[in-house]
């Protein structure tokens, strides 16, 4: 039965136009996924720049500081830590000022410190505030310093951008679904009488849908391959201009996410659109098919 469906009049042209239409839609979806992946990377980059500095109390032994650093390295909110001794802090400050302020003051006013570069997932204000409270309660910590106002502004701006991206993505996805449904529905339109004939001779709905669903999945697969090939060809052609974008996509399996996303949407939307179109013609009365 499935072979006969491929051999109907105009099926080659219909299949070609359907694949082209779905491919164009999936290119749009793929580019949207690229933008979403870049936005996520950018968000994580800025959130990962947040540093919390722990100022140690005067006279605390280095052994106790190293134990605290080791414990902080194992915390889920920590991306990395850096210990700076009192002498190292004074030397750094002296290089910046160009003067030996320690000799002038007669003592070193700078305490030892631990810089914690925070994990981006913990840079939401509520979660970070709890971490700050716990750190301030440590007996060897004199003060916890971080740019609270800057973090609040950054989170607010990132939230606005994320919301805007979600809204645009949802609208484009709806458009993509509608376009795929219409494209496949037009492809099946020429075989509406065949569907009705099969129904009249007693074929079950699943028996009628099965060959069309297989073909719909095939359309989705081929279109996904073509869409990804075009996207990667564009990235390769402009590889010098898009070098930063390509490097970001290579990190953390983002390319696999892009490939999986395009294939998932292509196959799922093609399958659902085919099922919807066939079901529509099955339910349509024979007199209304003309």
C-alpha positions as CSV (number, residue, x, y, z in Angstrom):
1,X,0.0,0.0,0.0
2,X,2.8,2.5,0.9
3,X,4.5,2.0,-2.5
4,X,1.3,2.8,-4.3
5,X,1.0,6.0,-2.5
6,X,4.4,7.1,-3.7
7,X,3.4,6.3,-7.3
8,X,0.3,8.4,-7.5
9,X,0.2,11.2,-10.2
10,X,2.2,14.2,-9.2
11,X,3.6,12.6,-6.1
12,X,7.2,13.4,-7.1
13,X,6.5,17.1,-7.5
14,X,4.3,17.1,-4.4
15,X,7.0,15.3,-2.3
16,X,9.7,17.7,-3.5
17,X,7.6,20.8,-2.7
18,X,6.7,19.4,0.7
19,X,10.3,18.7,1.6
20,X,11.4,22.2,0.4
21,X,8.6,23.8,2.5
22,X,9.4,21.8,5.6
23,X,13.2,22.4,5.1
24,X,12.6,26.2,5.0
25,X,10.6,26.1,8.2
26,X,13.2,23.9,9.9
27,X,16.0,26.4,8.9
28,X,14.0,29.1,10.7
29,X,13.6,26.8,13.7
30,X,17.3,25.9,13.6
31,X,18.4,29.5,13.6
32,X,16.0,30.2,16.5
33,X,17.7,27.3,18.4
34,X,21.1,28.8,17.6
35,X,20.0,32.2,19.0
36,X,18.6,30.5,22.1
37,X,21.9,28.5,22.7
38,X,23.9,31.7,22.2
39,X,21.6,33.6,24.6
40,X,22.0,30.8,27.2
41,X,25.8,30.9,26.9
42,X,25.9,34.7,27.2
43,X,23.7,34.5,30.3
44,X,25.9,31.9,31.9
45,X,29.0,33.9,31.0
46,X,27.8,37.0,32.7
47,X,26.4,35.1,35.7
48,X,29.7,33.3,36.0
49,X,31.6,36.6,36.4
50,X,30.1,37.2,39.8
51,X,32.8,37.0,42.5
52,X,32.1,36.8,46.2
53,X,35.1,37.9,48.3
54,X,35.6,36.5,51.9
55,X,37.8,38.8,54.0
56,X,39.4,36.8,56.8
57,X,39.7,37.9,60.4
58,X,43.1,39.2,61.6
59,X,45.4,36.5,63.0
60,X,43.6,33.5,61.4
61,X,46.0,30.7,60.7
62,X,46.6,29.8,57.0
63,X,45.8,26.2,57.8
64,X,42.2,27.2,58.8
65,X,41.9,29.3,55.7
66,X,43.0,26.4,53.4
67,X,40.5,24.1,55.1
68,X,37.8,26.6,54.4
69,X,38.9,26.9,50.8
70,X,38.9,23.2,50.4
71,X,35.4,23.0,51.8
72,X,34.2,25.8,49.5
73,X,35.7,24.0,46.4
74,X,33.4,21.1,47.1
75,X,30.2,23.2,47.3
76,X,27.7,23.2,44.5
77,X,27.6,27.0,44.4
78,X,31.4,27.3,43.7
79,X,32.8,27.4,40.2
80,X,36.4,28.2,41.4
81,X,38.2,29.7,44.4
82,X,41.4,31.8,44.7
83,X,43.3,32.4,48.0
84,X,45.2,35.7,48.4
85,X,47.4,36.1,51.4
86,X,47.8,39.4,53.2
87,X,51.3,39.8,51.8
88,X,50.1,39.1,48.2
89,X,47.3,41.6,48.6
90,X,49.7,44.2,49.8
91,X,52.1,43.6,47.0
92,X,49.3,43.8,44.4
93,X,48.1,47.1,45.9
94,X,51.6,48.4,46.0
95,X,52.1,47.7,42.3
96,X,48.8,49.5,41.4
97,X,49.6,52.5,43.6
98,X,53.3,52.6,42.7
99,X,54.1,53.4,46.4
100,X,55.2,51.3,49.4
101,X,52.2,52.1,51.5
102,X,52.9,49.3,54.0
103,X,56.3,50.9,54.9
104,X,54.5,54.3,55.1
105,X,51.8,53.0,57.4
106,X,54.0,50.8,59.4
107,X,51.6,47.8,59.1
108,X,49.7,45.8,56.5
109,X,46.0,46.8,56.6
110,X,44.9,44.2,54.0
111,X,43.5,40.9,55.2
112,X,43.9,37.5,53.6
113,X,41.0,36.7,51.4
114,X,39.3,34.0,49.4
115,X,37.6,34.9,46.1
116,X,34.7,32.6,45.1
117,X,33.7,32.6,41.5
118,X,30.1,31.6,41.7
119,X,28.3,28.9,39.7
120,X,25.9,30.7,37.3
121,X,23.0,28.6,38.6
122,X,23.4,30.2,42.1
123,X,23.5,33.8,40.9
124,X,19.8,34.3,41.3
125,X,19.4,36.8,44.2
126,X,17.4,34.6,46.6
127,X,19.8,31.6,46.2
128,X,22.9,33.7,46.5
129,X,21.6,35.6,49.6
130,X,21.3,32.3,51.5
131,X,24.9,31.4,50.5
132,X,26.1,34.8,51.7
133,X,24.3,34.4,55.0
134,X,25.9,31.0,55.6
135,X,29.4,32.4,54.7
136,X,29.0,35.4,57.0
137,X,28.3,33.0,59.9
138,X,31.7,31.3,59.5
139,X,33.9,32.2,62.6
140,X,37.0,33.0,60.6
141,X,35.3,35.3,58.1
142,X,35.3,39.0,58.9
143,X,33.3,40.2,56.0
144,X,31.7,39.0,52.8
145,X,31.9,41.4,49.9
146,X,30.1,41.3,46.5
147,X,28.4,43.7,44.1
148,X,24.8,43.3,45.1
149,X,23.4,46.2,43.1
150,X,25.2,45.1,39.9
151,X,23.9,41.5,40.4
152,X,20.4,42.7,40.8
153,X,20.6,44.8,37.7
154,X,22.2,42.0,35.7
155,X,19.5,39.5,36.8
156,X,16.8,41.9,35.9
157,X,18.2,42.6,32.4
158,X,18.8,38.9,31.7
159,X,15.3,38.1,32.8
160,X,13.8,40.6,30.4
161,X,15.9,39.3,27.5
162,X,15.0,35.7,28.4
163,X,11.3,36.6,28.5
164,X,11.5,38.3,25.1
165,X,13.3,35.4,23.6
166,X,10.7,32.9,24.9
167,X,7.9,35.0,23.5
168,X,9.5,35.4,20.1
169,X,10.4,31.7,20.1
170,X,6.9,30.6,21.0
171,X,5.5,32.8,18.1
172,X,8.0,31.4,15.6
173,X,7.3,27.9,16.7
174,X,3.5,28.4,16.3
175,X,4.2,29.8,12.8
176,X,6.4,26.8,12.0
177,X,3.7,24.3,13.1
178,X,1.1,26.1,11.0
179,X,3.3,26.1,8.0
180,X,4.3,22.4,8.3
181,X,0.6,21.4,8.8
182,X,-0.5,23.4,5.7
183,X,2.4,22.1,3.6
184,X,1.7,18.4,4.4
185,X,-2.1,19.0,4.1
186,X,-1.6,20.3,0.6
187,X,0.6,17.3,-0.2
188,X,-2.1,14.9,1.0
189,X,-4.9,16.8,-0.7
190,X,-4.3,15.2,-4.0
191,X,-4.9,11.8,-2.5
192,X,-8.1,12.6,-0.6
193,X,-10.2,10.4,-2.9
194,X,-7.8,7.5,-2.3
195,X,-8.3,8.0,1.4
196,X,-12.0,8.1,1.1
197,X,-12.0,5.0,-1.2
198,X,-10.0,3.0,1.3
199,X,-12.4,4.1,4.0
200,X,-15.5,3.0,2.0
201,X,-14.1,-0.5,1.4
202,X,-13.7,-1.0,5.2
203,X,-10.1,0.0,5.9
204,X,-9.5,1.0,9.5
205,X,-8.3,4.5,10.4
206,X,-4.9,3.1,11.4
207,X,-4.5,1.1,8.2
208,X,-5.2,4.3,6.2
209,X,-2.9,6.5,8.3
210,X,0.0,4.1,8.5
211,X,1.6,4.7,5.1
212,X,1.0,8.4,5.3
213,X,2.6,8.6,8.7
214,X,5.6,6.8,7.5
215,X,5.9,9.2,4.6
216,X,5.4,12.1,6.9
217,X,8.3,10.9,9.1
218,X,10.4,10.5,6.0
219,X,9.6,14.0,4.9
220,X,10.6,15.3,8.4
221,X,13.8,13.3,8.4
222,X,15.0,14.4,5.0
223,X,13.9,18.0,5.7
224,X,15.9,18.0,8.9
225,X,19.0,16.7,7.2
226,X,18.7,19.4,4.5
227,X,18.0,22.2,7.0
228,X,21.0,21.2,9.2
229,X,23.2,20.9,6.1
230,X,22.2,24.4,5.0
231,X,22.8,25.9,8.5
232,X,26.2,24.2,8.9
233,X,27.1,25.3,5.3
234,X,26.4,28.9,6.2
235,X,28.3,28.7,9.4
236,X,31.3,27.1,7.6
237,X,31.2,29.7,4.7
238,X,31.2,32.5,7.2
239,X,33.5,30.7,9.7
240,X,35.9,33.6,9.9
241,X,33.1,36.1,10.7
242,X,31.2,33.7,13.0
243,X,34.2,32.3,14.8
244,X,33.0,33.2,18.2
245,X,29.5,31.7,17.5
246,X,31.0,28.5,16.3
247,X,33.3,28.2,19.3
248,X,30.3,28.7,21.6
249,X,28.3,26.0,19.7
250,X,31.1,23.6,20.1
251,X,31.1,23.9,23.9
252,X,29.0,21.8,26.2
253,X,27.4,19.6,23.5
254,X,25.5,22.6,22.1
255,X,25.9,21.2,18.5
256,X,24.3,18.0,19.6
257,X,21.4,20.0,21.2
258,X,21.0,21.9,17.9
259,X,21.0,18.7,15.8
260,X,18.7,16.9,18.2
261,X,16.3,19.9,18.4
262,X,15.9,20.2,14.6
263,X,15.4,16.5,14.2
264,X,12.9,16.3,17.1
265,X,10.9,19.2,15.8
266,X,11.0,18.1,12.2
267,X,9.9,14.5,12.9
268,X,7.3,15.4,15.6
269,X,5.7,18.2,13.6
270,X,5.7,16.2,10.4
271,X,4.1,13.2,12.2
272,X,1.5,15.3,13.9
273,X,0.7,17.3,10.8
274,X,0.3,14.2,8.7
275,X,-2.0,12.6,11.4
276,X,-4.1,15.7,11.5
277,X,-4.4,16.0,7.7
278,X,-5.3,12.4,7.1
279,X,-7.8,12.4,10.0
280,X,-9.4,15.6,8.5
281,X,-10.0,13.9,5.1
282,X,-11.2,10.7,6.8
283,X,-13.9,12.7,8.6
284,X,-14.8,14.8,5.6
285,X,-17.9,13.6,3.7
286,X,-17.3,12.3,0.2
287,X,-19.5,15.0,-1.3
288,X,-17.3,17.8,0.2
289,X,-14.1,16.5,-1.2
290,X,-14.6,18.0,-4.6
